[in-house]
Amino acid sequence: MKTQDHINKNFDSELDRLYDEINQMGELAISQLNSAIDVLNRRDSNAAARVVVNDEAIDALENEISMDVLKLAPNAALRIS
């Protein structure tokens, strides 16, 4: 296997993983929004506190995605050139 082919396959694999992470974050955000609307309708302060705590999972995933993008960016430049 040529080096360029290996780089392309590795890049594609990492890009697929990044898409999966972004999709997961979107699903979590939708779930959080639905939970927040439900909590507001029920006026449940205990459940509201859980929604706020669960938001940390979205924040952590966002940070992970940002780091993955930074790692992937140099390889994208190599692939373009």
KADAGI-V908240 format. One record per residue. SS is DSSP state (alpha for helix, beta for strand, coil for the rest). OMEGA is omega in degrees with one decimal (none if undefined). D_LAST is the distance of its C-alpha to the last C-alpha in Angstrom with 1 decimal. Layout:
SS:OMEGA:D_LAST
SS:OMEGA:D_LAST
This chain:
coil:178.4:19.6
coil:179.1:16.3
alpha:-179.1:14.5
alpha:177.6:11.3
alpha:178.7:14.0
alpha:179.0:15.6
alpha:-179.7:12.6
alpha:179.9:12.2
alpha:178.3:16.0
alpha:178.8:16.4
alpha:-180.0:14.0
alpha:178.8:15.9
alpha:178.7:19.1
alpha:178.5:18.5
alpha:176.2:17.6
alpha:178.9:20.8
alpha:178.5:22.7
alpha:176.6:21.6
alpha:178.7:22.7
alpha:178.6:26.0
alpha:179.1:26.6
alpha:177.3:26.1
alpha:178.5:28.5
alpha:179.2:30.9
alpha:177.7:30.9
alpha:178.1:31.6
alpha:177.0:34.5
alpha:-179.7:35.9
alpha:177.5:35.8
alpha:178.5:37.6
alpha:178.4:40.2
alpha:179.2:40.7
alpha:177.8:41.3
alpha:177.8:43.8
alpha:-179.9:45.5
alpha:177.9:45.8
alpha:179.0:47.3
alpha:-179.7:49.7
alpha:178.4:50.7
alpha:179.6:51.4
alpha:-178.9:53.5
alpha:-176.8:55.5
coil:-176.4:55.7
coil:-175.8:55.1
alpha:177.9:54.3
alpha:178.1:53.9
alpha:178.1:51.3
alpha:178.2:49.5
alpha:178.0:49.2
alpha:177.9:47.6
alpha:179.8:45.1
alpha:179.3:44.2
alpha:-179.6:43.8
alpha:178.3:41.6
alpha:178.5:39.2
alpha:178.1:38.2
alpha:177.7:36.5
alpha:178.4:34.2
alpha:179.7:33.5
alpha:179.0:32.7
alpha:177.0:30.3
alpha:178.1:28.6
alpha:178.9:28.1
alpha:179.1:26.8
alpha:179.0:24.2
alpha:178.6:23.2
alpha:179.0:22.7
alpha:177.3:20.7
alpha:179.3:18.3
alpha:177.7:18.0
alpha:-175.2:17.4
alpha:-174.5:14.8
alpha:179.4:12.8
alpha:178.4:11.0
alpha:177.6:10.0
alpha:178.3:8.8
alpha:178.3:6.4
alpha:-177.9:5.3
alpha:-179.1:5.6
alpha:-175.7:3.8
coil:none:0.0
